[in-house]
Amino acid sequence: MTGVKYKIAHKRADHEKWNITDAGQRKRLIKVLREFIEGLEQSGSAEKKDVITGPPSSKKTTSAKRKKKVSHSKTLEEVT
């Protein structure tokens, strides 16, 4: 299994608060998701070209699942 993990915020064991406010976490999450969408759109246009010309024999296409995980650090995890 391969994937990417984006760190949105962290909380140290000796502190009661997260390192960033809820509004800051939301802004950071929106920024990460917009960059992710741009990457998908760019790869989507490349895949359309592959449909016309045919993909190389070594290329695989996989779908991405996104999962929000909260533990000692708040992360947005993408697993492919």
C-alpha angles and dihedrals in degrees: 000000000000130000152142128248124202118202110221100171142340137215121205120221093240095049129074097209137062117250091247135037123253090254090051091049090051092050092048091048091050090050092050092047093049090052089048091051091049089052091050091049091051093048089045091059089048090051091052088057089049091054090057097043098026125250122273113260093247096051120102126189118210135177121242127229121200124207130179111219126189122191128112088336128030109235141168107220126199116196123189 
